[in-house]
Amino acid sequence: MAERACPRCRCVTFDKVCPLCKTETSSDWTGLIVVLNPDESDLAKELNISFPGRYALKVRK
Amino acid sequence: MFYAMRVLIGQEKNVASLLAQSVKHEDTGISAILSPESMKGYIFVESDKTLDMRHPALKVPNLRGLVEGDVDFDELKSFLSPDQSIVNIEKGSIVELTSGPFKDEKAKVVRIDEAKEDVVLELIEAAVPIPVTVKGDQIRLIQKEAE
């Protein structure tokens, strides 16, 4: 099963509903960032990511 | 500090996920791993320590090695917000398809769906004009607007 991403928080998941914000996810997404330590990461700060996890860079609805 | 790593082309996302799993409980200093779509064969790693590729946690399948030197944060910023691929394309533009079954064919833009980044095209050399819907990143602009 293909992975999906949330268009709102960009979290990557297998579910049809985002586990973080309960928005319907989309299968059309590109780019990936895996955040391990959001407090130490400049990339996470730039993208406003505050929880560790896998996020898409661009999600189309 | 940001480092670039060479990976097998097409395996960027898999390597990023595997590497994240591998270094999760190790003291490698890695805080984020970035795999931009436009950068084939490379991933970027953010770490507050100098990376030593001899570390067992960095032995991941399809990871080919570390690129010497570090990468500037400003260089990575352009990857974080990918531009819309259809920004210059207008209705009536002449474009060339860059992938898919109609690769290298020229076509005229009939309609643009900006939300989905879909473009509806009509192939110029086809005998019967059939509308073809493709993604915005599968076309290349040749002529802005046909006379």
N, CA and C atoms of all chains as a GROMACS GRO file, in nm:
protein
  624
    1MET      N    1   0.085  -0.121   0.000
    1MET     CA    2   0.000   0.000   0.000
    1MET      C    3   0.088   0.125   0.000
    2ALA      N    4   0.051   0.218  -0.086
    2ALA     CA    5   0.134   0.339  -0.098
    2ALA      C    6   0.115   0.430   0.023
    3GLU      N    7   0.221   0.501   0.053
    3GLU     CA    8   0.211   0.593   0.166
    3GLU      C    9   0.137   0.719   0.123
    4ARG      N   10   0.077   0.786   0.218
    4ARG     CA   11  -0.002   0.906   0.192
    4ARG      C   12   0.052   1.019   0.281
    5ALA      N   13   0.016   1.143   0.247
    5ALA     CA   14   0.061   1.256   0.328
    5ALA      C   15  -0.055   1.351   0.354
    6CYS      N   16  -0.050   1.415   0.469
    6CYS     CA   17  -0.155   1.508   0.508
    6CYS      C   18  -0.130   1.645   0.443
    7PRO      N   19  -0.227   1.702   0.372
    7PRO     CA   20  -0.204   1.832   0.308
    7PRO      C   21  -0.190   1.947   0.408
    8ARG      N   22  -0.235   1.926   0.531
    8ARG     CA   23  -0.230   2.034   0.630
    8ARG      C   24  -0.099   2.032   0.710
    9CYS      N   25  -0.068   1.918   0.773
    9CYS     CA   26   0.054   1.915   0.855
    9CYS      C   27   0.169   1.842   0.785
   10ARG      N   28   0.143   1.783   0.667
   10ARG     CA   29   0.242   1.717   0.582
   10ARG      C   30   0.301   1.590   0.642
   11CYS      N   31   0.235   1.537   0.744
   11CYS     CA   32   0.280   1.413   0.806
   11CYS      C   33   0.257   1.296   0.709
   12VAL      N   34   0.357   1.206   0.696
   12VAL     CA   35   0.345   1.091   0.605
   12VAL      C   36   0.294   0.971   0.684
   13THR      N   37   0.191   0.906   0.631
   13THR     CA   38   0.128   0.795   0.701
   13THR      C   39   0.070   0.696   0.600
   14PHE      N   40   0.032   0.577   0.644
   14PHE     CA   41  -0.036   0.481   0.558
   14PHE      C   42  -0.188   0.500   0.566
   15ASP      N   43  -0.234   0.574   0.668
   15ASP     CA   44  -0.379   0.588   0.691
   15ASP      C   45  -0.443   0.689   0.598
   16LYS      N   46  -0.575   0.677   0.582
   16LYS     CA   47  -0.648   0.773   0.499
   16LYS      C   48  -0.679   0.901   0.575
   17VAL      N   49  -0.665   0.895   0.708
   17VAL     CA   50  -0.688   1.014   0.791
   17VAL      C   51  -0.559   1.041   0.870
   18CYS      N   52  -0.518   1.168   0.872
   18CYS     CA   53  -0.392   1.204   0.940
   18CYS      C   54  -0.400   1.176   1.090
   19PRO      N   55  -0.302   1.104   1.147
   19PRO     CA   56  -0.306   1.075   1.291
   19PRO      C   57  -0.286   1.198   1.379
   20LEU      N   58  -0.228   1.305   1.323
   20LEU     CA   59  -0.202   1.425   1.403
   20LEU      C   60  -0.318   1.523   1.400
   21CYS      N   61  -0.369   1.555   1.279
   21CYS     CA   62  -0.471   1.661   1.272
   21CYS      C   63  -0.606   1.611   1.218
   22LYS      N   64  -0.617   1.480   1.190
   22LYS     CA   65  -0.744   1.417   1.147
   22LYS      C   66  -0.795   1.470   1.013
   23THR      N   67  -0.705   1.523   0.930
   23THR     CA   68  -0.743   1.568   0.796
   23THR      C   69  -0.731   1.449   0.701
   24GLU      N   70  -0.808   1.452   0.592
   24GLU     CA   71  -0.798   1.344   0.493
   24GLU      C   72  -0.663   1.353   0.422
   25THR      N   73  -0.594   1.242   0.409
   25THR     CA   74  -0.460   1.244   0.349
   25THR      C   75  -0.467   1.228   0.197
   26SER      N   76  -0.357   1.262   0.130
   26SER     CA   77  -0.350   1.257  -0.016
   26SER      C   78  -0.237   1.163  -0.057
   27SER      N   79  -0.256   1.093  -0.169
   27SER     CA   80  -0.151   1.002  -0.215
   27SER      C   81  -0.051   1.074  -0.306
   28ASP      N   82  -0.080   1.200  -0.338
   28ASP     CA   83   0.004   1.277  -0.430
   28ASP      C   84   0.096   1.370  -0.352
   29TRP      N   85   0.215   1.322  -0.318
   29TRP     CA   86   0.309   1.403  -0.242
   29TRP      C   87   0.451   1.378  -0.290
   30THR      N   88   0.538   1.476  -0.270
   30THR     CA   89   0.678   1.462  -0.312
   30THR      C   90   0.772   1.516  -0.203
   31GLY      N   91   0.895   1.469  -0.207
   31GLY     CA   92   0.997   1.514  -0.111
   31GLY      C   93   0.971   1.456   0.027
   32LEU      N   94   1.079   1.428   0.101
   32LEU     CA   95   1.062   1.369   0.234
   32LEU      C   96   1.164   1.429   0.330
   33ILE      N   97   1.118   1.460   0.450
   33ILE     CA   98   1.212   1.497   0.556
   33ILE      C   99   1.180   1.412   0.678
   34VAL      N  100   1.282   1.348   0.731
   34VAL     CA  101   1.265   1.268   0.853
   34VAL      C  102   1.326   1.349   0.967
   35VAL      N  103   1.243   1.388   1.062
   35VAL     CA  104   1.291   1.468   1.175
   35VAL      C  105   1.308   1.376   1.296
   36LEU      N  106   1.429   1.372   1.350
   36LEU     CA  107   1.456   1.287   1.467
   36LEU      C  108   1.456   1.370   1.594
   37ASN      N  109   1.511   1.490   1.583
   37ASN     CA  110   1.521   1.576   1.701
   37ASN      C  111   1.481   1.719   1.663
   38PRO      N  112   1.351   1.752   1.671
   38PRO     CA  113   1.305   1.883   1.623
   38PRO      C  114   1.365   2.003   1.697
   39ASP      N  115   1.407   1.983   1.823
   39ASP     CA  116   1.462   2.095   1.900
   39ASP      C  117   1.602   2.135   1.851
   40GLU      N  118   1.675   2.036   1.800
   40GLU     CA  119   1.813   2.062   1.756
   40GLU      C  120   1.822   2.096   1.607
   41SER      N  121   1.712   2.076   1.533
   41SER     CA  122   1.720   2.082   1.387
   41SER      C  123   1.678   2.218   1.331
   42ASP      N  124   1.765   2.277   1.248
   42ASP     CA  125   1.731   2.403   1.181
   42ASP      C  126   1.628   2.379   1.071
   43LEU      N  127   1.638   2.261   1.006
   43LEU     CA  128   1.542   2.228   0.900
   43LEU      C  129   1.401   2.219   0.957
   44ALA      N  130   1.387   2.155   1.073
   44ALA     CA  131   1.256   2.142   1.137
   44ALA      C  132   1.202   2.278   1.178
   45LYS      N  133   1.289   2.365   1.225
   45LYS     CA  134   1.246   2.501   1.265
   45LYS      C  135   1.198   2.578   1.143
   46GLU      N  136   1.270   2.566   1.032
   46GLU     CA  137   1.234   2.636   0.909
   46GLU      C  138   1.097   2.590   0.858
   47LEU      N  139   1.068   2.462   0.877
   47LEU     CA  140   0.940   2.406   0.828
   47LEU      C  141   0.833   2.404   0.937
   48ASN      N  142   0.862   2.461   1.054
   48ASN     CA  143   0.768   2.464   1.168
   48ASN      C  144   0.724   2.324   1.211
   49ILE      N  145   0.819   2.232   1.216
   49ILE     CA  146   0.788   2.096   1.260
   49ILE      C  147   0.831   2.083   1.406
   50SER      N  148   0.738   2.041   1.493
   50SER     CA  149   0.772   2.034   1.634
   50SER      C  150   0.766   1.892   1.691
   51PHE      N  151   0.725   1.793   1.608
   51PHE     CA  152   0.722   1.654   1.655
   51PHE      C  153   0.813   1.569   1.566
   52PRO      N  154   0.884   1.474   1.624
   52PRO     CA  155   0.963   1.385   1.541
   52PRO      C  156   0.873   1.302   1.449
   53GLY      N  157   0.922   1.269   1.332
   53GLY     CA  158   0.843   1.188   1.239
   53GLY      C  159   0.885   1.211   1.096
   54ARG      N  160   0.804   1.156   1.005
   54ARG     CA  161   0.833   1.169   0.862
   54ARG      C  162   0.733   1.264   0.800
   55TYR      N  163   0.784   1.362   0.724
   55TYR     CA  164   0.698   1.466   0.667
   55TYR      C  165   0.728   1.481   0.517
   56ALA      N  166   0.624   1.515   0.441
   56ALA     CA  167   0.641   1.542   0.298
   56ALA      C  168   0.680   1.688   0.281
   57LEU      N  169   0.748   1.721   0.171
   57LEU     CA  170   0.784   1.861   0.145
   57LEU      C  171   0.673   1.931   0.066
   58LYS      N  172   0.602   1.853  -0.016
   58LYS     CA  173   0.495   1.913  -0.097
   58LYS      C  174   0.381   1.812  -0.108
   59VAL      N  175   0.260   1.856  -0.079
   59VAL     CA  176   0.143   1.767  -0.087
   59VAL      C  177   0.039   1.834  -0.176
   60ARG      N  178  -0.009   1.758  -0.276
   60ARG     CA  179  -0.120   1.807  -0.358
   60ARG      C  180  -0.247   1.742  -0.309
   61LYS      N  181  -0.356   1.819  -0.305
   61LYS     CA  182  -0.484   1.765  -0.253
   61LYS      C  183  -0.546   1.664  -0.349
   62MET      N  184   2.543   2.126   1.128
   62MET     CA  185   2.610   2.115   0.998
   62MET      C  186   2.529   2.023   0.906
   63PHE      N  187   2.535   2.053   0.779
   63PHE     CA  188   2.459   1.972   0.683
   63PHE      C  189   2.557   1.898   0.592
   64TYR      N  190   2.527   1.771   0.571
   64TYR     CA  191   2.612   1.688   0.487
   64TYR      C  192   2.530   1.628   0.374
   65ALA      N  193   2.593   1.608   0.259
   65ALA     CA  194   2.527   1.541   0.148
   65ALA      C  195   2.577   1.396   0.144
   66MET      N  196   2.486   1.304   0.117
   66MET     CA  197   2.523   1.162   0.107
   66MET      C  198   2.478   1.110  -0.028
   67ARG      N  199   2.563   1.028  -0.089
   67ARG     CA  200   2.527   0.966  -0.216
   67ARG      C  201   2.449   0.839  -0.190
   68VAL      N  202   2.339   0.823  -0.261
   68VAL     CA  203   2.259   0.701  -0.246
   68VAL      C  204   2.226   0.648  -0.386
   69LEU      N  205   2.176   0.525  -0.391
   69LEU     CA  206   2.135   0.466  -0.519
   69LEU      C  207   2.015   0.546  -0.572
   70ILE      N  208   2.019   0.581  -0.702
   70ILE     CA  209   1.912   0.663  -0.760
   70ILE      C  210   1.779   0.587  -0.751
   71GLY      N  211   1.677   0.654  -0.702
   71GLY     CA  212   1.545   0.593  -0.688
   71GLY      C  213   1.520   0.540  -0.548
   72GLN      N  214   1.626   0.534  -0.467
   72GLN     CA  215   1.612   0.479  -0.332
   72GLN      C  216   1.627   0.587  -0.225
   73GLU      N  217   1.616   0.715  -0.264
   73GLU     CA  218   1.643   0.825  -0.171
   73GLU      C  219   1.552   0.819  -0.047
   74LYS      N  220   1.421   0.799  -0.070
   74LYS     CA  221   1.327   0.799   0.043
   74LYS      C  222   1.347   0.676   0.131
   75ASN      N  223   1.374   0.561   0.068
   75ASN     CA  224   1.394   0.438   0.146
   75ASN      C  225   1.518   0.451   0.234
   76VAL      N  226   1.627   0.505   0.175
   76VAL     CA  227   1.751   0.520   0.251
   76VAL      C  228   1.730   0.618   0.367
   77ALA      N  229   1.658   0.729   0.339
   77ALA     CA  230   1.633   0.828   0.446
   77ALA      C  231   1.557   0.763   0.562
   78SER      N  232   1.455   0.683   0.530
   78SER     CA  233   1.377   0.618   0.636
   78SER      C  234   1.459   0.514   0.710
   79LEU      N  235   1.537   0.433   0.635
   79LEU     CA  236   1.620   0.330   0.699
   79LEU      C  237   1.727   0.391   0.788
   80LEU      N  238   1.788   0.500   0.736
   80LEU     CA  239   1.893   0.567   0.813
   80LEU      C  240   1.835   0.625   0.943
   81ALA      N  241   1.714   0.680   0.933
   81ALA     CA  242   1.648   0.736   1.051
   81ALA      C  243   1.624   0.628   1.156
   82GLN      N  244   1.576   0.511   1.110
   82GLN     CA  245   1.554   0.398   1.202
   82GLN      C  246   1.685   0.355   1.266
   83SER      N  247   1.790   0.352   1.183
   83SER     CA  248   1.920   0.301   1.227
   83SER      C  249   1.987   0.392   1.331
   84VAL      N  250   1.973   0.524   1.314
   84VAL     CA  251   2.044   0.616   1.404
   84VAL      C  252   1.957   0.664   1.521
   85LYS      N  253   1.832   0.615   1.525
   85LYS     CA  254   1.735   0.664   1.625
   85LYS      C  255   1.791   0.656   1.768
   86HIS      N  256   1.850   0.542   1.803
   86HIS     CA  257   1.897   0.522   1.940
   86HIS      C  258   2.049   0.528   1.950
   87GLU      N  259   2.113   0.585   1.847
   87GLU     CA  260   2.260   0.595   1.848
   87GLU      C  261   2.300   0.741   1.869
   88ASP      N  262   2.420   0.759   1.920
   88ASP     CA  263   2.467   0.894   1.947
   88ASP      C  264   2.548   0.945   1.827
   89THR      N  265   2.477   0.970   1.714
   89THR     CA  266   2.546   1.019   1.594
   89THR      C  267   2.527   1.169   1.575
   90GLY      N  268   2.438   1.229   1.653
   90GLY     CA  269   2.412   1.373   1.643
   90GLY      C  270   2.318   1.410   1.531
   91ILE      N  271   2.264   1.312   1.458
   91ILE     CA  272   2.176   1.342   1.344
   91ILE      C  273   2.039   1.385   1.396
   92SER      N  274   1.994   1.504   1.349
   92SER     CA  275   1.865   1.554   1.394
   92SER      C  276   1.759   1.554   1.284
   93ALA      N  277   1.801   1.552   1.155
   93ALA     CA  278   1.702   1.547   1.047
   93ALA      C  279   1.768   1.493   0.920
   94ILE      N  280   1.687   1.428   0.838
   94ILE     CA  281   1.734   1.374   0.709
   94ILE      C  282   1.639   1.424   0.601
   95LEU      N  283   1.695   1.486   0.498
   95LEU     CA  284   1.613   1.549   0.394
   95LEU      C  285   1.635   1.477   0.261
   96SER      N  286   1.524   1.446   0.194
   96SER     CA  287   1.533   1.384   0.061
   96SER      C  288   1.447   1.465  -0.036
   97PRO      N  289   1.505   1.568  -0.100
   97PRO     CA  290   1.426   1.650  -0.194
   97PRO      C  291   1.399   1.574  -0.323
   98GLU      N  292   1.281   1.598  -0.380
   98GLU     CA  293   1.242   1.525  -0.502
   98GLU      C  294   1.334   1.559  -0.620
   99SER      N  295   1.378   1.686  -0.626
   99SER     CA  296   1.455   1.730  -0.742
   99SER      C  297   1.602   1.688  -0.737
  100MET      N  298   1.645   1.630  -0.629
  100MET     CA  299   1.786   1.592  -0.613
  100MET      C  300   1.797   1.440  -0.620
  101LYS      N  301   1.818   1.389  -0.740
  101LYS     CA  302   1.825   1.243  -0.757
  101LYS      C  303   1.964   1.194  -0.714
  102GLY      N  304   1.966   1.088  -0.636
  102GLY     CA  305   2.093   1.025  -0.599
  102GLY      C  306   2.161   1.084  -0.477
  103TYR      N  307   2.098   1.180  -0.414
  103TYR     CA  308   2.157   1.241  -0.293
  103TYR      C  309   2.052   1.261  -0.185
  104ILE      N  310   2.093   1.249  -0.059
  104ILE     CA  311   2.010   1.294   0.053
  104ILE      C  312   2.096   1.387   0.138
  105PHE      N  313   2.032   1.469   0.220
  105PHE     CA  314   2.105   1.561   0.307
  105PHE      C  315   2.077   1.526   0.453
  106VAL      N  316   2.181   1.534   0.532
  106VAL     CA  317   2.171   1.497   0.673
  106VAL      C  318   2.214   1.616   0.758
  107GLU      N  319   2.132   1.648   0.858
  107GLU     CA  320   2.167   1.756   0.951
  107GLU      C  321   2.220   1.692   1.080
  108SER      N  322   2.339   1.732   1.118
  108SER     CA  323   2.400   1.673   1.237
  108SER      C  324   2.482   1.778   1.310
  109ASP      N  325   2.484   1.770   1.443
  109ASP     CA  326   2.566   1.865   1.518
  109ASP      C  327   2.707   1.809   1.543
  110LYS      N  328   2.732   1.687   1.496
  110LYS     CA  329   2.866   1.628   1.510
  110LYS      C  330   2.920   1.598   1.371
  111THR      N  331   3.052   1.582   1.362
  111THR     CA  332   3.112   1.542   1.234
  111THR      C  333   3.076   1.395   1.210
  112LEU      N  334   3.025   1.367   1.091
  112LEU     CA  335   2.981   1.231   1.063
  112LEU      C  336   3.099   1.142   1.032
  113ASP      N  337   3.101   1.026   1.094
  113ASP     CA  338   3.203   0.926   1.067
  113ASP      C  339   3.135   0.806   1.002
  114MET      N  340   3.164   0.783   0.874
  114MET     CA  341   3.095   0.678   0.801
  114MET      C  342   3.132   0.538   0.851
  115ARG      N  343   3.231   0.529   0.938
  115ARG     CA  344   3.266   0.397   0.992
  115ARG      C  345   3.172   0.356   1.105
  116HIS      N  346   3.087   0.450   1.150
  116HIS     CA  347   2.991   0.419   1.257
  116HIS      C  348   2.895   0.310   1.209
  117PRO      N  349   2.875   0.203   1.288
  117PRO     CA  350   2.790   0.092   1.242
  117PRO      C  351   2.646   0.134   1.208
  118ALA      N  352   2.595   0.237   1.275
  118ALA     CA  353   2.457   0.281   1.247
  118ALA      C  354   2.444   0.344   1.109
  119LEU      N  355   2.555   0.385   1.051
  119LEU     CA  356   2.548   0.448   0.918
  119LEU      C  357   2.569   0.347   0.805
  120LYS      N  358   2.577   0.221   0.840
  120LYS     CA  359   2.586   0.115   0.738
  120LYS      C  360   2.444   0.076   0.698
  121VAL      N  361   2.394   0.139   0.593
  121VAL     CA  362   2.256   0.120   0.549
  121VAL      C  363   2.260   0.074   0.403
  122PRO      N  364   2.175  -0.023   0.364
  122PRO     CA  365   2.176  -0.065   0.223
  122PRO      C  366   2.148   0.052   0.129
  123ASN      N  367   2.213   0.051   0.015
  123ASN     CA  368   2.198   0.151  -0.092
  123ASN      C  369   2.255   0.289  -0.058
  124LEU      N  370   2.319   0.302   0.057
  124LEU     CA  371   2.388   0.428   0.090
  124LEU      C  372   2.531   0.417   0.038
  125ARG      N  373   2.568   0.506  -0.054
  125ARG     CA  374   2.695   0.489  -0.125
  125ARG      C  375   2.812   0.564  -0.059
  126GLY      N  376   2.783   0.660   0.027
  126GLY     CA  377   2.893   0.729   0.093
  126GLY      C  378   2.863   0.875   0.119
  127LEU      N  379   2.959   0.939   0.185
  127LEU     CA  380   2.942   1.079   0.225
  127LEU      C  381   3.016   1.168   0.126
  128VAL      N  382   2.955   1.280   0.089
  128VAL     CA  383   3.022   1.377   0.002
  128VAL      C  384   3.111   1.464   0.092
  129GLU      N  385   3.233   1.485   0.050
  129GLU     CA  386   3.327   1.563   0.132
  129GLU      C  387   3.280   1.707   0.150
  130GLY      N  388   3.302   1.760   0.267
  130GLY     CA  389   3.264   1.899   0.294
  130GLY      C  390   3.119   1.909   0.338
  131ASP      N  391   3.084   2.025   0.394
  131ASP     CA  392   2.945   2.042   0.438
  131ASP      C  393   2.870   2.135   0.343
  132VAL      N  394   2.738   2.135   0.358
  132VAL     CA  395   2.650   2.210   0.269
  132VAL      C  396   2.595   2.330   0.346
  133ASP      N  397   2.582   2.444   0.277
  133ASP     CA  398   2.527   2.565   0.338
  133ASP      C  399   2.376   2.551   0.359
  134PHE      N  400   2.325   2.605   0.470
  134PHE     CA  401   2.181   2.598   0.496
  134PHE      C  402   2.102   2.673   0.389
  135ASP      N  403   2.158   2.784   0.340
  135ASP     CA  404   2.089   2.864   0.237
  135ASP      C  405   2.069   2.783   0.108
  136GLU      N  406   2.164   2.694   0.079
  136GLU     CA  407   2.151   2.610  -0.041
  136GLU      C  408   2.036   2.512  -0.027
  137LEU      N  409   2.010   2.469   0.097
  137LEU     CA  410   1.902   2.371   0.119
  137LEU      C  411   1.765   2.436   0.123
  138LYS      N  412   1.761   2.566   0.152
  138LYS     CA  413   1.632   2.635   0.168
  138LYS      C  414   1.546   2.624   0.042
  139SER      N  415   1.612   2.625  -0.077
  139SER     CA  416   1.535   2.620  -0.201
  139SER      C  417   1.463   2.485  -0.217
  140PHE      N  418   1.516   2.380  -0.153
  140PHE     CA  419   1.452   2.249  -0.162
  140PHE      C  420   1.331   2.237  -0.068
  141LEU      N  421   1.328   2.322   0.035
  141LEU     CA  422   1.224   2.308   0.137
  141LEU      C  423   1.088   2.355   0.088
  142SER      N  424   1.087   2.452  -0.003
  142SER     CA  425   0.958   2.499  -0.056
  142SER      C  426   0.961   2.485  -0.208
  143PRO      N  427   0.929   2.364  -0.260
  143PRO     CA  428   0.933   2.344  -0.404
  143PRO      C  429   0.835   2.437  -0.476
  144ASP      N  430   0.882   2.499  -0.585
  144ASP     CA  431   0.797   2.592  -0.660
  144ASP      C  432   0.689   2.516  -0.734
  145GLN      N  433   0.581   2.587  -0.765
  145GLN     CA  434   0.478   2.529  -0.849
  145GLN      C  435   0.536   2.508  -0.988
  146SER      N  436   0.511   2.391  -1.045
  146SER     CA  437   0.573   2.360  -1.174
  146SER      C  438   0.501   2.427  -1.291
  147ILE      N  439   0.378   2.477  -1.270
  147ILE     CA  440   0.302   2.531  -1.383
  147ILE      C  441   0.297   2.684  -1.378
  148VAL      N  442   0.392   2.746  -1.310
  148VAL     CA  443   0.383   2.889  -1.285
  148VAL      C  444   0.391   2.974  -1.413
  149ASN      N  445   0.467   2.930  -1.514
  149ASN     CA  446   0.483   3.010  -1.635
  149ASN      C  447   0.390   2.969  -1.748
  150ILE      N  448   0.316   2.864  -1.727
  150ILE     CA  449   0.236   2.808  -1.835
  150ILE      C  450   0.097   2.872  -1.839
  151GLU      N  451   0.057   2.912  -1.959
  151GLU     CA  452  -0.075   2.974  -1.976
  151GLU      C  453  -0.157   2.892  -2.074
  152LYS      N  454  -0.285   2.924  -2.078
  152LYS     CA  455  -0.373   2.859  -2.175
  152LYS      C  456  -0.328   2.902  -2.316
  153GLY      N  457  -0.310   2.807  -2.405
  153GLY     CA  458  -0.265   2.839  -2.541
  153GLY      C  459  -0.116   2.824  -2.561
  154SER      N  460  -0.040   2.801  -2.453
  154SER     CA  461   0.104   2.782  -2.465
  154SER      C  462   0.136   2.653  -2.539
  155ILE      N  463   0.251   2.652  -2.606
  155ILE     CA  464   0.297   2.529  -2.670
  155ILE      C  465   0.401   2.465  -2.578
  156VAL      N  466   0.380   2.340  -2.544
  156VAL     CA  467   0.470   2.271  -2.452
  156VAL      C  468   0.517   2.139  -2.514
  157GLU      N  469   0.622   2.084  -2.454
  157GLU     CA  470   0.670   1.952  -2.497
  157GLU      C  471   0.660   1.858  -2.378
  158LEU      N  472   0.611   1.736  -2.401
  158LEU     CA  473   0.600   1.640  -2.290
  158LEU      C  474   0.737   1.580  -2.263
  159THR      N  475   0.773   1.570  -2.136
  159THR     CA  476   0.906   1.521  -2.100
  159THR      C  477   0.905   1.376  -2.051
  160SER      N  478   0.788   1.321  -2.023
  160SER     CA  479   0.782   1.180  -1.982
  160SER      C  480   0.645   1.124  -2.016
  161GLY      N  481   0.628   0.996  -1.994
  161GLY     CA  482   0.501   0.930  -2.022
  161GLY      C  483   0.493   0.878  -2.164
  162PRO      N  484   0.377   0.823  -2.203
  162PRO     CA  485   0.365   0.761  -2.336
  162PRO      C  486   0.379   0.859  -2.452
  163PHE      N  487   0.352   0.987  -2.427
  163PHE     CA  488   0.362   1.088  -2.535
  163PHE      C  489   0.491   1.169  -2.524
  164LYS      N  490   0.595   1.113  -2.467
  164LYS     CA  491   0.723   1.183  -2.448
  164LYS      C  492   0.774   1.239  -2.581
  165ASP      N  493   0.828   1.361  -2.577
  165ASP     CA  494   0.884   1.434  -2.691
  165ASP      C  495   0.779   1.486  -2.790
  166GLU      N  496   0.651   1.463  -2.762
  166GLU     CA  497   0.545   1.518  -2.849
  166GLU      C  498   0.519   1.664  -2.809
  167LYS      N  499   0.484   1.745  -2.909
  167LYS     CA  500   0.448   1.884  -2.879
  167LYS      C  501   0.296   1.892  -2.861
  168ALA      N  502   0.253   1.982  -2.773
  168ALA     CA  503   0.109   1.992  -2.745
  168ALA      C  504   0.073   2.136  -2.709
  169LYS      N  505  -0.056   2.165  -2.722
  169LYS     CA  506  -0.107   2.298  -2.689
  169LYS      C  507  -0.187   2.287  -2.559
  170VAL      N  508  -0.170   2.385  -2.470
  170VAL     CA  509  -0.239   2.381  -2.341
  170VAL      C  510  -0.385   2.425  -2.361
  171VAL      N  511  -0.477   2.341  -2.318
  171VAL     CA  512  -0.619   2.370  -2.331
  171VAL      C  513  -0.675   2.426  -2.200
  172ARG      N  514  -0.635   2.363  -2.090
  172ARG     CA  515  -0.689   2.403  -1.960
  172ARG      C  516  -0.584   2.375  -1.851
  173ILE      N  517  -0.588   2.456  -1.745
  173ILE     CA  518  -0.493   2.437  -1.634
  173ILE      C  519  -0.572   2.425  -1.504
  174ASP      N  520  -0.544   2.320  -1.427
  174ASP     CA  521  -0.604   2.306  -1.294
  174ASP      C  522  -0.494   2.336  -1.192
  175GLU      N  523  -0.495   2.459  -1.142
  175GLU     CA  524  -0.384   2.502  -1.056
  175GLU      C  525  -0.380   2.429  -0.922
  176ALA      N  526  -0.497   2.394  -0.868
  176ALA     CA  527  -0.500   2.328  -0.738
  176ALA      C  528  -0.436   2.189  -0.745
  177LYS      N  529  -0.466   2.115  -0.851
  177LYS     CA  530  -0.411   1.980  -0.865
  177LYS      C  531  -0.280   1.981  -0.943
  178GLU      N  532  -0.244   2.095  -1.001
  178GLU     CA  533  -0.127   2.108  -1.089
  178GLU      C  534  -0.139   2.013  -1.209
  179ASP      N  535  -0.260   1.998  -1.256
  179ASP     CA  536  -0.285   1.920  -1.377
  179ASP      C  537  -0.294   2.015  -1.496
  180VAL      N  538  -0.250   1.968  -1.612
  180VAL     CA  539  -0.261   2.047  -1.734
  180VAL      C  540  -0.328   1.960  -1.840
  181VAL      N  541  -0.432   2.014  -1.904
  181VAL     CA  542  -0.499   1.940  -2.010
  181VAL      C  543  -0.439   1.988  -2.143
  182LEU      N  544  -0.389   1.894  -2.223
  182LEU     CA  545  -0.318   1.927  -2.347
  182LEU      C  546  -0.389   1.867  -2.467
  183GLU      N  547  -0.360   1.925  -2.583
  183GLU     CA  548  -0.407   1.868  -2.708
  183GLU      C  549  -0.283   1.848  -2.795
  184LEU      N  550  -0.255   1.728  -2.834
  184LEU     CA  551  -0.134   1.700  -2.911
  184LEU      C  552  -0.145   1.764  -3.049
  185ILE      N  553  -0.039   1.835  -3.090
  185ILE     CA  554  -0.043   1.912  -3.214
  185ILE      C  555  -0.039   1.819  -3.336
  186GLU      N  556   0.045   1.717  -3.330
  186GLU     CA  557   0.063   1.632  -3.449
  186GLU      C  558  -0.039   1.520  -3.460
  187ALA      N  559  -0.128   1.509  -3.363
  187ALA     CA  560  -0.228   1.402  -3.370
  187ALA      C  561  -0.334   1.436  -3.474
  188ALA      N  562  -0.384   1.333  -3.544
  188ALA     CA  563  -0.485   1.354  -3.649
  188ALA      C  564  -0.618   1.398  -3.587
  189VAL      N  565  -0.651   1.335  -3.476
  189VAL     CA  566  -0.775   1.369  -3.406
  189VAL      C  567  -0.736   1.434  -3.272
  190PRO      N  568  -0.784   1.556  -3.245
  190PRO     CA  569  -0.743   1.621  -3.119
  190PRO      C  570  -0.810   1.557  -2.996
  191ILE      N  571  -0.733   1.483  -2.922
  191ILE     CA  572  -0.784   1.419  -2.800
  191ILE      C  573  -0.721   1.490  -2.680
  192PRO      N  574  -0.801   1.535  -2.583
  192PRO     CA  575  -0.740   1.598  -2.465
  192PRO      C  576  -0.667   1.498  -2.377
  193VAL      N  577  -0.546   1.535  -2.338
  193VAL     CA  578  -0.462   1.449  -2.254
  193VAL      C  579  -0.433   1.526  -2.126
  194THR      N  580  -0.457   1.465  -2.010
  194THR     CA  581  -0.428   1.531  -1.881
  194THR      C  582  -0.296   1.479  -1.825
  195VAL      N  583  -0.205   1.571  -1.798
  195VAL     CA  584  -0.076   1.532  -1.739
  195VAL      C  585  -0.045   1.623  -1.619
  196LYS      N  586   0.052   1.582  -1.539
  196LYS     CA  587   0.097   1.664  -1.426
  196LYS      C  588   0.187   1.777  -1.477
  197GLY      N  589   0.188   1.886  -1.405
  197GLY     CA  590   0.266   2.002  -1.447
  197GLY      C  591   0.415   1.978  -1.459
  198ASP      N  592   0.468   1.880  -1.384
  198ASP     CA  593   0.612   1.855  -1.392
  198ASP      C  594   0.651   1.763  -1.508
  199GLN      N  595   0.552   1.722  -1.588
  199GLN     CA  596   0.584   1.634  -1.701
  199GLN      C  597   0.592   1.711  -1.832
  200ILE      N  598   0.584   1.844  -1.826
  200ILE     CA  599   0.590   1.923  -1.949
  200ILE      C  600   0.697   2.031  -1.940
  201ARG      N  601   0.742   2.074  -2.057
  201ARG     CA  602   0.843   2.179  -2.066
  201ARG      C  603   0.789   2.284  -2.162
  202LEU      N  604   0.795   2.409  -2.119
  202LEU     CA  605   0.740   2.518  -2.200
  202LEU      C  606   0.830   2.545  -2.321
  203ILE      N  607   0.770   2.555  -2.440
  203ILE     CA  608   0.846   2.588  -2.561
  203ILE      C  609   0.814   2.729  -2.606
  204GLN      N  610   0.685   2.758  -2.616
  204GLN     CA  611   0.641   2.889  -2.664
  204GLN      C  612   0.530   2.938  -2.572
  205LYS      N  613   0.545   3.061  -2.522
  205LYS     CA  614   0.454   3.108  -2.418
  205LYS      C  615   0.308   3.108  -2.462
  206GLU      N  616   0.279   3.169  -2.576
  206GLU     CA  617   0.141   3.170  -2.622
  206GLU      C  618   0.139   3.163  -2.774
  207ALA      N  619   0.060   3.071  -2.827
  207ALA     CA  620   0.054   3.056  -2.973
  207ALA      C  621  -0.025   3.170  -3.036
  208GLU      N  622   0.019   3.212  -3.158
  208GLU     CA  623  -0.053   3.319  -3.227
  208GLU      C  624  -0.189   3.269  -3.276
   0.00000   0.00000   0.00000
